[in-house]
Amino acid sequence: MHVSNIVLAQAAEQAANINPGLAAIGYGLGAIGPGIGVGLIFAAVINGTARQPEAQGKLQGIGFSTFVLTEVLALIGIVIYFIASAA
């Protein structure tokens, strides 16, 4: 248990000292996930609305709430980018 804590501490120190260019590449790759997620969310909303038009309001509410949760991941990624590039 003690050895794993040392390894984790060393990994955290090395992660804080990464190149800002590498941090930008990491954020770019990290932004792909939320981008794909948003596309899938609204594709499902459009598909569900096409199948059952009376459920449009409920589907849009669910779609927008999951959109917000997905975009929070992108915002967390950009905050981590700024933290990593400032070091």
PyMOL Python script that loads the backbone (N, CA, C, O; Angstrom):
from pymol import cmd

cmd.read_pdbstr("""\
ATOM      1  N   MET A   1       0.832  -1.196   0.000  1.00  0.00           N
ATOM      2  CA  MET A   1       0.000   0.000   0.000  1.00  0.00           C
ATOM      3  C   MET A   1       0.872   1.253   0.000  1.00  0.00           C
ATOM      4  O   MET A   1       0.582   2.222  -0.703  1.00  0.00           O
ATOM      5  N   HIS A   2       1.934   1.227   0.787  1.00  0.00           N
ATOM      6  CA  HIS A   2       2.814   2.385   0.889  1.00  0.00           C
ATOM      7  C   HIS A   2       3.557   2.636  -0.424  1.00  0.00           C
ATOM      8  O   HIS A   2       3.746   3.787  -0.815  1.00  0.00           O
ATOM      9  N   VAL A   3       3.975   1.577  -1.099  1.00  0.00           N
ATOM     10  CA  VAL A   3       4.699   1.715  -2.361  1.00  0.00           C
ATOM     11  C   VAL A   3       3.791   2.316  -3.425  1.00  0.00           C
ATOM     12  O   VAL A   3       4.238   3.136  -4.227  1.00  0.00           O
ATOM     13  N   SER A   4       2.522   1.920  -3.442  1.00  0.00           N
ATOM     14  CA  SER A   4       1.601   2.469  -4.448  1.00  0.00           C
ATOM     15  C   SER A   4       1.354   3.959  -4.219  1.00  0.00           C
ATOM     16  O   SER A   4       1.159   4.705  -5.178  1.00  0.00           O
ATOM     17  N   ASN A   5       1.361   4.400  -2.966  1.00  0.00           N
ATOM     18  CA  ASN A   5       1.219   5.831  -2.692  1.00  0.00           C
ATOM     19  C   ASN A   5       2.415   6.614  -3.214  1.00  0.00           C
ATOM     20  O   ASN A   5       2.254   7.724  -3.721  1.00  0.00           O
ATOM     21  N   ILE A   6       3.601   6.053  -3.097  1.00  0.00           N
ATOM     22  CA  ILE A   6       4.803   6.710  -3.608  1.00  0.00           C
ATOM     23  C   ILE A   6       4.748   6.790  -5.127  1.00  0.00           C
ATOM     24  O   ILE A   6       5.093   7.816  -5.711  1.00  0.00           O
ATOM     25  N   VAL A   7       4.321   5.722  -5.757  1.00  0.00           N
ATOM     26  CA  VAL A   7       4.217   5.698  -7.222  1.00  0.00           C
ATOM     27  C   VAL A   7       3.190   6.720  -7.690  1.00  0.00           C
ATOM     28  O   VAL A   7       3.424   7.422  -8.674  1.00  0.00           O
ATOM     29  N   LEU A   8       2.067   6.812  -7.008  1.00  0.00           N
ATOM     30  CA  LEU A   8       1.043   7.789  -7.371  1.00  0.00           C
ATOM     31  C   LEU A   8       1.539   9.221  -7.169  1.00  0.00           C
ATOM     32  O   LEU A   8       1.228  10.104  -7.969  1.00  0.00           O
ATOM     33  N   ALA A   9       2.300   9.449  -6.114  1.00  0.00           N
ATOM     34  CA  ALA A   9       2.841  10.788  -5.878  1.00  0.00           C
ATOM     35  C   ALA A   9       3.834  11.168  -6.962  1.00  0.00           C
ATOM     36  O   ALA A   9       3.851  12.313  -7.412  1.00  0.00           O
ATOM     37  N   GLN A  10       4.662  10.220  -7.385  1.00  0.00           N
ATOM     38  CA  GLN A  10       5.612  10.493  -8.459  1.00  0.00           C
ATOM     39  C   GLN A  10       4.901  10.754  -9.778  1.00  0.00           C
ATOM     40  O   GLN A  10       5.316  11.618 -10.549  1.00  0.00           O
ATOM     41  N   ALA A  11       3.841  10.018 -10.038  1.00  0.00           N
ATOM     42  CA  ALA A  11       3.075  10.226 -11.272  1.00  0.00           C
ATOM     43  C   ALA A  11       2.395  11.590 -11.259  1.00  0.00           C
ATOM     44  O   ALA A  11       2.313  12.247 -12.296  1.00  0.00           O
ATOM     45  N   ALA A  12       1.910  12.022 -10.104  1.00  0.00           N
ATOM     46  CA  ALA A  12       1.278  13.332 -10.003  1.00  0.00           C
ATOM     47  C   ALA A  12       2.289  14.452 -10.228  1.00  0.00           C
ATOM     48  O   ALA A  12       1.970  15.461 -10.858  1.00  0.00           O
ATOM     49  N   GLU A  13       3.511  14.279  -9.715  1.00  0.00           N
ATOM     50  CA  GLU A  13       4.554  15.289  -9.940  1.00  0.00           C
ATOM     51  C   GLU A  13       4.927  15.380 -11.416  1.00  0.00           C
ATOM     52  O   GLU A  13       5.126  16.474 -11.944  1.00  0.00           O
ATOM     53  N   GLN A  14       5.020  14.249 -12.069  1.00  0.00           N
ATOM     54  CA  GLN A  14       5.371  14.240 -13.484  1.00  0.00           C
ATOM     55  C   GLN A  14       4.226  14.793 -14.327  1.00  0.00           C
ATOM     56  O   GLN A  14       4.477  15.444 -15.341  1.00  0.00           O
ATOM     57  N   ALA A  15       3.001  14.555 -13.941  1.00  0.00           N
ATOM     58  CA  ALA A  15       1.856  15.062 -14.692  1.00  0.00           C
ATOM     59  C   ALA A  15       1.770  16.575 -14.591  1.00  0.00           C
ATOM     60  O   ALA A  15       1.282  17.225 -15.516  1.00  0.00           O
ATOM     61  N   ALA A  16       2.229  17.146 -13.496  1.00  0.00           N
ATOM     62  CA  ALA A  16       2.186  18.595 -13.338  1.00  0.00           C
ATOM     63  C   ALA A  16       3.272  19.284 -14.156  1.00  0.00           C
ATOM     64  O   ALA A  16       3.189  20.491 -14.385  1.00  0.00           O
ATOM     65  N   ASN A  17       4.273  18.560 -14.594  1.00  0.00           N
ATOM     66  CA  ASN A  17       5.390  19.151 -15.326  1.00  0.00           C
ATOM     67  C   ASN A  17       5.383  18.792 -16.814  1.00  0.00           C
ATOM     68  O   ASN A  17       6.446  18.590 -17.402  1.00  0.00           O
ATOM     69  N   ILE A  18       4.199  18.711 -17.429  1.00  0.00           N
ATOM     70  CA  ILE A  18       4.155  18.365 -18.846  1.00  0.00           C
ATOM     71  C   ILE A  18       4.285  19.610 -19.702  1.00  0.00           C
ATOM     72  O   ILE A  18       4.042  20.728 -19.247  1.00  0.00           O
ATOM     73  N   ASN A  19       4.664  19.401 -20.923  1.00  0.00           N
ATOM     74  CA  ASN A  19       4.829  20.460 -21.891  1.00  0.00           C
ATOM     75  C   ASN A  19       3.465  21.090 -22.224  1.00  0.00           C
ATOM     76  O   ASN A  19       2.489  20.353 -22.370  1.00  0.00           O
ATOM     77  N   PRO A  20       3.358  22.426 -22.350  1.00  0.00           N
ATOM     78  CA  PRO A  20       2.066  23.038 -22.702  1.00  0.00           C
ATOM     79  C   PRO A  20       1.524  22.559 -24.053  1.00  0.00           C
ATOM     80  O   PRO A  20       0.310  22.461 -24.233  1.00  0.00           O
ATOM     81  N   GLY A  21       2.413  22.264 -24.994  1.00  0.00           N
ATOM     82  CA  GLY A  21       1.955  21.727 -26.277  1.00  0.00           C
ATOM     83  C   GLY A  21       1.320  20.358 -26.121  1.00  0.00           C
ATOM     84  O   GLY A  21       0.326  20.040 -26.774  1.00  0.00           O
ATOM     85  N   LEU A  22       1.908  19.554 -25.247  1.00  0.00           N
ATOM     86  CA  LEU A  22       1.352  18.239 -24.968  1.00  0.00           C
ATOM     87  C   LEU A  22       0.004  18.368 -24.269  1.00  0.00           C
ATOM     88  O   LEU A  22      -0.904  17.569 -24.499  1.00  0.00           O
ATOM     89  N   ALA A  23      -0.118  19.381 -23.415  1.00  0.00           N
ATOM     90  CA  ALA A  23      -1.402  19.617 -22.749  1.00  0.00           C
ATOM     91  C   ALA A  23      -2.473  20.000 -23.766  1.00  0.00           C
ATOM     92  O   ALA A  23      -3.626  19.587 -23.638  1.00  0.00           O
ATOM     93  N   ALA A  24      -2.097  20.792 -24.782  1.00  0.00           N
ATOM     94  CA  ALA A  24      -3.063  21.183 -25.817  1.00  0.00           C
ATOM     95  C   ALA A  24      -3.502  19.972 -26.634  1.00  0.00           C
ATOM     96  O   ALA A  24      -4.677  19.845 -26.981  1.00  0.00           O
ATOM     97  N   ILE A  25      -2.560  19.086 -26.940  1.00  0.00           N
ATOM     98  CA  ILE A  25      -2.917  17.869 -27.672  1.00  0.00           C
ATOM     99  C   ILE A  25      -3.837  16.992 -26.821  1.00  0.00           C
ATOM    100  O   ILE A  25      -4.792  16.401 -27.324  1.00  0.00           O
ATOM    101  N   GLY A  26      -3.537  16.919 -25.540  1.00  0.00           N
ATOM    102  CA  GLY A  26      -4.377  16.136 -24.634  1.00  0.00           C
ATOM    103  C   GLY A  26      -5.780  16.686 -24.541  1.00  0.00           C
ATOM    104  O   GLY A  26      -6.749  15.927 -24.513  1.00  0.00           O
ATOM    105  N   TYR A  27      -5.901  18.019 -24.492  1.00  0.00           N
ATOM    106  CA  TYR A  27      -7.245  18.596 -24.451  1.00  0.00           C
ATOM    107  C   TYR A  27      -7.976  18.361 -25.764  1.00  0.00           C
ATOM    108  O   TYR A  27      -9.175  18.082 -25.768  1.00  0.00           O
ATOM    109  N   GLY A  28      -7.261  18.471 -26.876  1.00  0.00           N
ATOM    110  CA  GLY A  28      -7.896  18.217 -28.172  1.00  0.00           C
ATOM    111  C   GLY A  28      -8.442  16.801 -28.258  1.00  0.00           C
ATOM    112  O   GLY A  28      -9.551  16.581 -28.747  1.00  0.00           O
ATOM    113  N   LEU A  29      -7.660  15.845 -27.781  1.00  0.00           N
ATOM    114  CA  LEU A  29      -8.140  14.467 -27.773  1.00  0.00           C
ATOM    115  C   LEU A  29      -9.275  14.278 -26.764  1.00  0.00           C
ATOM    116  O   LEU A  29     -10.197  13.497 -26.997  1.00  0.00           O
ATOM    117  N   GLY A  30      -9.200  14.999 -25.643  1.00  0.00           N
ATOM    118  CA  GLY A  30     -10.250  14.900 -24.636  1.00  0.00           C
ATOM    119  C   GLY A  30     -11.551  15.541 -25.076  1.00  0.00           C
ATOM    120  O   GLY A  30     -12.616  15.177 -24.578  1.00  0.00           O
ATOM    121  N   ALA A  31     -11.487  16.490 -26.003  1.00  0.00           N
ATOM    122  CA  ALA A  31     -12.701  17.153 -26.478  1.00  0.00           C
ATOM    123  C   ALA A  31     -13.439  16.320 -27.515  1.00  0.00           C
ATOM    124  O   ALA A  31     -14.590  16.610 -27.841  1.00  0.00           O
ATOM    125  N   ILE A  32     -12.785  15.289 -28.034  1.00  0.00           N
ATOM    126  CA  ILE A  32     -13.445  14.427 -29.020  1.00  0.00           C
ATOM    127  C   ILE A  32     -14.615  13.682 -28.374  1.00  0.00           C
ATOM    128  O   ILE A  32     -15.681  13.553 -28.976  1.00  0.00           O
ATOM    129  N   GLY A  33     -14.414  13.196 -27.157  1.00  0.00           N
ATOM    130  CA  GLY A  33     -15.454  12.425 -26.470  1.00  0.00           C
ATOM    131  C   GLY A  33     -16.743  13.204 -26.271  1.00  0.00           C
ATOM    132  O   GLY A  33     -17.806  12.725 -26.665  1.00  0.00           O
ATOM    133  N   PRO A  34     -16.685  14.403 -25.666  1.00  0.00           N
ATOM    134  CA  PRO A  34     -17.918  15.179 -25.527  1.00  0.00           C
ATOM    135  C   PRO A  34     -18.534  15.568 -26.872  1.00  0.00           C
ATOM    136  O   PRO A  34     -19.756  15.660 -26.985  1.00  0.00           O
ATOM    137  N   GLY A  35     -17.703  15.797 -27.889  1.00  0.00           N
ATOM    138  CA  GLY A  35     -18.245  16.128 -29.211  1.00  0.00           C
ATOM    139  C   GLY A  35     -19.052  14.981 -29.789  1.00  0.00           C
ATOM    140  O   GLY A  35     -20.140  15.185 -30.327  1.00  0.00           O
ATOM    141  N   ILE A  36     -18.518  13.782 -29.676  1.00  0.00           N
ATOM    142  CA  ILE A  36     -19.240  12.601 -30.152  1.00  0.00           C
ATOM    143  C   ILE A  36     -20.488  12.373 -29.294  1.00  0.00           C
ATOM    144  O   ILE A  36     -21.546  12.016 -29.811  1.00  0.00           O
ATOM    145  N   GLY A  37     -20.354  12.582 -27.982  1.00  0.00           N
ATOM    146  CA  GLY A  37     -21.499  12.390 -27.089  1.00  0.00           C
ATOM    147  C   GLY A  37     -22.654  13.314 -27.403  1.00  0.00           C
ATOM    148  O   GLY A  37     -23.809  12.889 -27.393  1.00  0.00           O
ATOM    149  N   VAL A  38     -22.357  14.585 -27.684  1.00  0.00           N
ATOM    150  CA  VAL A  38     -23.412  15.538 -28.016  1.00  0.00           C
ATOM    151  C   VAL A  38     -24.100  15.128 -29.313  1.00  0.00           C
ATOM    152  O   VAL A  38     -25.323  15.207 -29.426  1.00  0.00           O
ATOM    153  N   GLY A  39     -23.316  14.693 -30.284  1.00  0.00           N
ATOM    154  CA  GLY A  39     -23.910  14.235 -31.542  1.00  0.00           C
ATOM    155  C   GLY A  39     -24.834  13.052 -31.339  1.00  0.00           C
ATOM    156  O   GLY A  39     -25.917  13.001 -31.922  1.00  0.00           O
ATOM    157  N   LEU A  40     -24.416  12.097 -30.513  1.00  0.00           N
ATOM    158  CA  LEU A  40     -25.253  10.925 -30.255  1.00  0.00           C
ATOM    159  C   LEU A  40     -26.514  11.286 -29.476  1.00  0.00           C
ATOM    160  O   LEU A  40     -27.579  10.716 -29.712  1.00  0.00           O
ATOM    161  N   ILE A  41     -26.391  12.237 -28.545  1.00  0.00           N
ATOM    162  CA  ILE A  41     -27.553  12.643 -27.754  1.00  0.00           C
ATOM    163  C   ILE A  41     -28.627  13.231 -28.649  1.00  0.00           C
ATOM    164  O   ILE A  41     -29.786  12.819 -28.594  1.00  0.00           O
ATOM    165  N   PHE A  42     -28.240  14.203 -29.479  1.00  0.00           N
ATOM    166  CA  PHE A  42     -29.256  14.859 -30.297  1.00  0.00           C
ATOM    167  C   PHE A  42     -29.722  13.982 -31.456  1.00  0.00           C
ATOM    168  O   PHE A  42     -30.838  14.159 -31.945  1.00  0.00           O
ATOM    169  N   ALA A  43     -28.891  13.037 -31.907  1.00  0.00           N
ATOM    170  CA  ALA A  43     -29.355  12.063 -32.896  1.00  0.00           C
ATOM    171  C   ALA A  43     -30.457  11.195 -32.290  1.00  0.00           C
ATOM    172  O   ALA A  43     -31.439  10.875 -32.960  1.00  0.00           O
ATOM    173  N   ALA A  44     -30.292  10.818 -31.025  1.00  0.00           N
ATOM    174  CA  ALA A  44     -31.314  10.015 -30.354  1.00  0.00           C
ATOM    175  C   ALA A  44     -32.589  10.826 -30.131  1.00  0.00           C
ATOM    176  O   ALA A  44     -33.693  10.292 -30.247  1.00  0.00           O
ATOM    177  N   VAL A  45     -32.442  12.117 -29.810  1.00  0.00           N
ATOM    178  CA  VAL A  45     -33.630  12.967 -29.624  1.00  0.00           C
ATOM    179  C   VAL A  45     -34.395  13.100 -30.939  1.00  0.00           C
ATOM    180  O   VAL A  45     -35.621  12.996 -30.958  1.00  0.00           O
ATOM    181  N   ILE A  46     -33.676  13.330 -32.032  1.00  0.00           N
ATOM    182  CA  ILE A  46     -34.337  13.459 -33.335  1.00  0.00           C
ATOM    183  C   ILE A  46     -34.992  12.143 -33.738  1.00  0.00           C
ATOM    184  O   ILE A  46     -36.112  12.140 -34.249  1.00  0.00           O
ATOM    185  N   ASN A  47     -34.309  11.037 -33.514  1.00  0.00           N
ATOM    186  CA  ASN A  47     -34.858   9.728 -33.847  1.00  0.00           C
ATOM    187  C   ASN A  47     -36.111   9.431 -33.012  1.00  0.00           C
ATOM    188  O   ASN A  47     -37.115   8.949 -33.535  1.00  0.00           O
ATOM    189  N   GLY A  48     -36.038   9.721 -31.725  1.00  0.00           N
ATOM    190  CA  GLY A  48     -37.202   9.484 -30.867  1.00  0.00           C
ATOM    191  C   GLY A  48     -38.378  10.376 -31.210  1.00  0.00           C
ATOM    192  O   GLY A  48     -39.529   9.945 -31.142  1.00  0.00           O
ATOM    193  N   THR A  49     -38.096  11.621 -31.579  1.00  0.00           N
ATOM    194  CA  THR A  49     -39.165  12.543 -31.966  1.00  0.00           C
ATOM    195  C   THR A  49     -39.796  12.100 -33.276  1.00  0.00           C
ATOM    196  O   THR A  49     -41.005  12.242 -33.459  1.00  0.00           O
ATOM    197  N   ALA A  50     -39.001  11.571 -34.179  1.00  0.00           N
ATOM    198  CA  ALA A  50     -39.551  11.075 -35.441  1.00  0.00           C
ATOM    199  C   ALA A  50     -40.441   9.862 -35.222  1.00  0.00           C
ATOM    200  O   ALA A  50     -41.423   9.674 -35.939  1.00  0.00           O
ATOM    201  N   ARG A  51     -40.103   9.040 -34.237  1.00  0.00           N
ATOM    202  CA  ARG A  51     -40.909   7.850 -33.965  1.00  0.00           C
ATOM    203  C   ARG A  51     -42.173   8.174 -33.168  1.00  0.00           C
ATOM    204  O   ARG A  51     -43.235   7.608 -33.428  1.00  0.00           O
ATOM    205  N   GLN A  52     -42.058   9.088 -32.193  1.00  0.00           N
ATOM    206  CA  GLN A  52     -43.208   9.459 -31.367  1.00  0.00           C
ATOM    207  C   GLN A  52     -43.227  10.971 -31.185  1.00  0.00           C
ATOM    208  O   GLN A  52     -42.646  11.490 -30.231  1.00  0.00           O
ATOM    209  N   PRO A  53     -43.886  11.677 -32.088  1.00  0.00           N
ATOM    210  CA  PRO A  53     -43.888  13.139 -32.016  1.00  0.00           C
ATOM    211  C   PRO A  53     -44.501  13.693 -30.730  1.00  0.00           C
ATOM    212  O   PRO A  53     -44.158  14.798 -30.308  1.00  0.00           O
ATOM    213  N   GLU A  54     -45.397  12.944 -30.108  1.00  0.00           N
ATOM    214  CA  GLU A  54     -46.029  13.448 -28.881  1.00  0.00           C
ATOM    215  C   GLU A  54     -45.065  13.467 -27.699  1.00  0.00           C
ATOM    216  O   GLU A  54     -45.345  14.115 -26.690  1.00  0.00           O
ATOM    217  N   ALA A  55     -43.943  12.775 -27.805  1.00  0.00           N
ATOM    218  CA  ALA A  55     -42.958  12.736 -26.725  1.00  0.00           C
ATOM    219  C   ALA A  55     -41.850  13.769 -26.921  1.00  0.00           C
ATOM    220  O   ALA A  55     -40.825  13.708 -26.242  1.00  0.00           O
ATOM    221  N   GLN A  56     -42.041  14.707 -27.831  1.00  0.00           N
ATOM    222  CA  GLN A  56     -40.983  15.656 -28.165  1.00  0.00           C
ATOM    223  C   GLN A  56     -40.536  16.481 -26.964  1.00  0.00           C
ATOM    224  O   GLN A  56     -39.334  16.639 -26.745  1.00  0.00           O
ATOM    225  N   GLY A  57     -41.465  17.006 -26.188  1.00  0.00           N
ATOM    226  CA  GLY A  57     -41.110  17.835 -25.037  1.00  0.00           C
ATOM    227  C   GLY A  57     -40.284  17.085 -24.007  1.00  0.00           C
ATOM    228  O   GLY A  57     -39.289  17.599 -23.498  1.00  0.00           O
ATOM    229  N   LYS A  58     -40.706  15.865 -23.707  1.00  0.00           N
ATOM    230  CA  LYS A  58     -39.982  15.056 -22.727  1.00  0.00           C
ATOM    231  C   LYS A  58     -38.584  14.685 -23.250  1.00  0.00           C
ATOM    232  O   LYS A  58     -37.603  14.717 -22.507  1.00  0.00           O
ATOM    233  N   LEU A  59     -38.515  14.334 -24.537  1.00  0.00           N
ATOM    234  CA  LEU A  59     -37.225  13.965 -25.112  1.00  0.00           C
ATOM    235  C   LEU A  59     -36.269  15.156 -25.160  1.00  0.00           C
ATOM    236  O   LEU A  59     -35.069  14.997 -24.934  1.00  0.00           O
ATOM    237  N   GLN A  60     -36.792  16.343 -25.453  1.00  0.00           N
ATOM    238  CA  GLN A  60     -35.925  17.513 -25.494  1.00  0.00           C
ATOM    239  C   GLN A  60     -35.393  17.861 -24.108  1.00  0.00           C
ATOM    240  O   GLN A  60     -34.240  18.268 -23.963  1.00  0.00           O
ATOM    241  N   GLY A  61     -36.229  17.701 -23.099  1.00  0.00           N
ATOM    242  CA  GLY A  61     -35.773  17.951 -21.731  1.00  0.00           C
ATOM    243  C   GLY A  61     -34.655  17.008 -21.330  1.00  0.00           C
ATOM    244  O   GLY A  61     -33.647  17.427 -20.761  1.00  0.00           O
ATOM    245  N   ILE A  62     -34.841  15.732 -21.632  1.00  0.00           N
ATOM    246  CA  ILE A  62     -33.801  14.740 -21.334  1.00  0.00           C
ATOM    247  C   ILE A  62     -32.555  15.029 -22.165  1.00  0.00           C
ATOM    248  O   ILE A  62     -31.433  14.925 -21.668  1.00  0.00           O
ATOM    249  N   GLY A  63     -32.757  15.393 -23.437  1.00  0.00           N
ATOM    250  CA  GLY A  63     -31.623  15.674 -24.320  1.00  0.00           C
ATOM    251  C   GLY A  63     -30.798  16.842 -23.837  1.00  0.00           C
ATOM    252  O   GLY A  63     -29.569  16.775 -23.832  1.00  0.00           O
ATOM    253  N   PHE A  64     -31.462  17.921 -23.426  1.00  0.00           N
ATOM    254  CA  PHE A  64     -30.706  19.090 -22.975  1.00  0.00           C
ATOM    255  C   PHE A  64     -30.012  18.844 -21.634  1.00  0.00           C
ATOM    256  O   PHE A  64     -28.916  19.356 -21.402  1.00  0.00           O
ATOM    257  N   SER A  65     -30.638  18.067 -20.756  1.00  0.00           N
ATOM    258  CA  SER A  65     -29.971  17.798 -19.474  1.00  0.00           C
ATOM    259  C   SER A  65     -28.736  16.912 -19.677  1.00  0.00           C
ATOM    260  O   SER A  65     -27.713  17.129 -19.028  1.00  0.00           O
ATOM    261  N   THR A  66     -28.818  15.926 -20.562  1.00  0.00           N
ATOM    262  CA  THR A  66     -27.643  15.103 -20.824  1.00  0.00           C
ATOM    263  C   THR A  66     -26.597  15.879 -21.625  1.00  0.00           C
ATOM    264  O   THR A  66     -25.401  15.620 -21.493  1.00  0.00           O
ATOM    265  N   PHE A  67     -27.037  16.829 -22.456  1.00  0.00           N
ATOM    266  CA  PHE A  67     -26.104  17.704 -23.172  1.00  0.00           C
ATOM    267  C   PHE A  67     -25.273  18.511 -22.178  1.00  0.00           C
ATOM    268  O   PHE A  67     -24.063  18.659 -22.347  1.00  0.00           O
ATOM    269  N   VAL A  68     -25.923  19.028 -21.151  1.00  0.00           N
ATOM    270  CA  VAL A  68     -25.209  19.812 -20.138  1.00  0.00           C
ATOM    271  C   VAL A  68     -24.190  18.941 -19.409  1.00  0.00           C
ATOM    272  O   VAL A  68     -23.061  19.372 -19.174  1.00  0.00           O
ATOM    273  N   LEU A  69     -24.576  17.735 -19.056  1.00  0.00           N
ATOM    274  CA  LEU A  69     -23.642  16.840 -18.371  1.00  0.00           C
ATOM    275  C   LEU A  69     -22.452  16.492 -19.258  1.00  0.00           C
ATOM    276  O   LEU A  69     -21.327  16.377 -18.771  1.00  0.00           O
ATOM    277  N   THR A  70     -22.693  16.325 -20.544  1.00  0.00           N
ATOM    278  CA  THR A  70     -21.610  16.010 -21.468  1.00  0.00           C
ATOM    279  C   THR A  70     -20.678  17.201 -21.646  1.00  0.00           C
ATOM    280  O   THR A  70     -19.460  17.030 -21.708  1.00  0.00           O
ATOM    281  N   GLU A  71     -21.230  18.390 -21.727  1.00  0.00           N
ATOM    282  CA  GLU A  71     -20.404  19.575 -21.910  1.00  0.00           C
ATOM    283  C   GLU A  71     -19.586  19.906 -20.670  1.00  0.00           C
ATOM    284  O   GLU A  71     -18.540  20.546 -20.774  1.00  0.00           O
ATOM    285  N   VAL A  72     -20.046  19.480 -19.501  1.00  0.00           N
ATOM    286  CA  VAL A  72     -19.264  19.676 -18.281  1.00  0.00           C
ATOM    287  C   VAL A  72     -17.930  18.938 -18.400  1.00  0.00           C
ATOM    288  O   VAL A  72     -16.911  19.411 -17.897  1.00  0.00           O
ATOM    289  N   LEU A  73     -17.935  17.784 -19.064  1.00  0.00           N
ATOM    290  CA  LEU A  73     -16.685  17.050 -19.263  1.00  0.00           C
ATOM    291  C   LEU A  73     -15.702  17.860 -20.099  1.00  0.00           C
ATOM    292  O   LEU A  73     -14.505  17.866 -19.813  1.00  0.00           O
ATOM    293  N   ALA A  74     -16.196  18.543 -21.129  1.00  0.00           N
ATOM    294  CA  ALA A  74     -15.320  19.374 -21.952  1.00  0.00           C
ATOM    295  C   ALA A  74     -14.799  20.564 -21.141  1.00  0.00           C
ATOM    296  O   ALA A  74     -13.640  20.951 -21.286  1.00  0.00           O
ATOM    297  N   LEU A  75     -15.639  21.137 -20.301  1.00  0.00           N
ATOM    298  CA  LEU A  75     -15.198  22.264 -19.475  1.00  0.00           C
ATOM    299  C   LEU A  75     -14.154  21.831 -18.446  1.00  0.00           C
ATOM    300  O   LEU A  75     -13.201  22.562 -18.177  1.00  0.00           O
ATOM    301  N   ILE A  76     -14.336  20.658 -17.883  1.00  0.00           N
ATOM    302  CA  ILE A  76     -13.340  20.139 -16.954  1.00  0.00           C
ATOM    303  C   ILE A  76     -12.022  19.921 -17.694  1.00  0.00           C
ATOM    304  O   ILE A  76     -10.950  20.183 -17.147  1.00  0.00           O
ATOM    305  N   GLY A  77     -12.099  19.446 -18.927  1.00  0.00           N
ATOM    306  CA  GLY A  77     -10.899  19.233 -19.725  1.00  0.00           C
ATOM    307  C   GLY A  77     -10.152  20.519 -20.000  1.00  0.00           C
ATOM    308  O   GLY A  77      -8.922  20.540 -19.939  1.00  0.00           O
ATOM    309  N   ILE A  78     -10.868  21.599 -20.305  1.00  0.00           N
ATOM    310  CA  ILE A  78     -10.183  22.863 -20.590  1.00  0.00           C
ATOM    311  C   ILE A  78      -9.598  23.468 -19.314  1.00  0.00           C
ATOM    312  O   ILE A  78      -8.562  24.131 -19.373  1.00  0.00           O
ATOM    313  N   VAL A  79     -10.228  23.257 -18.183  1.00  0.00           N
ATOM    314  CA  VAL A  79      -9.664  23.727 -16.913  1.00  0.00           C
ATOM    315  C   VAL A  79      -8.372  22.968 -16.616  1.00  0.00           C
ATOM    316  O   VAL A  79      -7.383  23.565 -16.189  1.00  0.00           O
ATOM    317  N   ILE A  80      -8.380  21.671 -16.838  1.00  0.00           N
ATOM    318  CA  ILE A  80      -7.170  20.886 -16.611  1.00  0.00           C
ATOM    319  C   ILE A  80      -6.071  21.303 -17.589  1.00  0.00           C
ATOM    320  O   ILE A  80      -4.892  21.315 -17.233  1.00  0.00           O
ATOM    321  N   TYR A  81      -6.458  21.647 -18.831  1.00  0.00           N
ATOM    322  CA  TYR A  81      -5.476  22.146 -19.800  1.00  0.00           C
ATOM    323  C   TYR A  81      -4.810  23.417 -19.288  1.00  0.00           C
ATOM    324  O   TYR A  81      -3.588  23.544 -19.354  1.00  0.00           O
ATOM    325  N   PHE A  82      -5.605  24.364 -18.774  1.00  0.00           N
ATOM    326  CA  PHE A  82      -5.026  25.609 -18.290  1.00  0.00           C
ATOM    327  C   PHE A  82      -4.140  25.383 -17.060  1.00  0.00           C
ATOM    328  O   PHE A  82      -3.113  26.043 -16.894  1.00  0.00           O
ATOM    329  N   ILE A  83      -4.543  24.458 -16.216  1.00  0.00           N
ATOM    330  CA  ILE A  83      -3.711  24.139 -15.052  1.00  0.00           C
ATOM    331  C   ILE A  83      -2.397  23.505 -15.504  1.00  0.00           C
ATOM    332  O   ILE A  83      -1.335  23.848 -14.985  1.00  0.00           O
ATOM    333  N   ALA A  84      -2.459  22.592 -16.458  1.00  0.00           N
ATOM    334  CA  ALA A  84      -1.249  21.899 -16.918  1.00  0.00           C
ATOM    335  C   ALA A  84      -0.331  22.814 -17.704  1.00  0.00           C
ATOM    336  O   ALA A  84       0.890  22.686 -17.619  1.00  0.00           O
ATOM    337  N   SER A  85      -0.906  23.743 -18.477  1.00  0.00           N
ATOM    338  CA  SER A  85      -0.053  24.604 -19.283  1.00  0.00           C
ATOM    339  C   SER A  85       0.529  25.760 -18.476  1.00  0.00           C
ATOM    340  O   SER A  85       1.504  26.376 -18.907  1.00  0.00           O
ATOM    341  N   ALA A  86      -0.045  26.066 -17.321  1.00  0.00           N
ATOM    342  CA  ALA A  86       0.486  27.145 -16.481  1.00  0.00           C
ATOM    343  C   ALA A  86       1.704  26.694 -15.688  1.00  0.00           C
ATOM    344  O   ALA A  86       2.513  27.520 -15.264  1.00  0.00           O
ATOM    345  N   ALA A  87       1.836  25.411 -15.490  1.00  0.00           N
ATOM    346  CA  ALA A  87       2.953  24.908 -14.690  1.00  0.00           C
ATOM    347  C   ALA A  87       4.276  24.982 -15.411  1.00  0.00           C
ATOM    348  O   ALA A  87       5.304  24.592 -14.857  1.00  0.00           O
TER     349      ALA A  87
END
""", "prot")
cmd.dss("prot")
cmd.show_as("cartoon", "prot")
cmd.util.cbc("prot")
cmd.orient("prot")
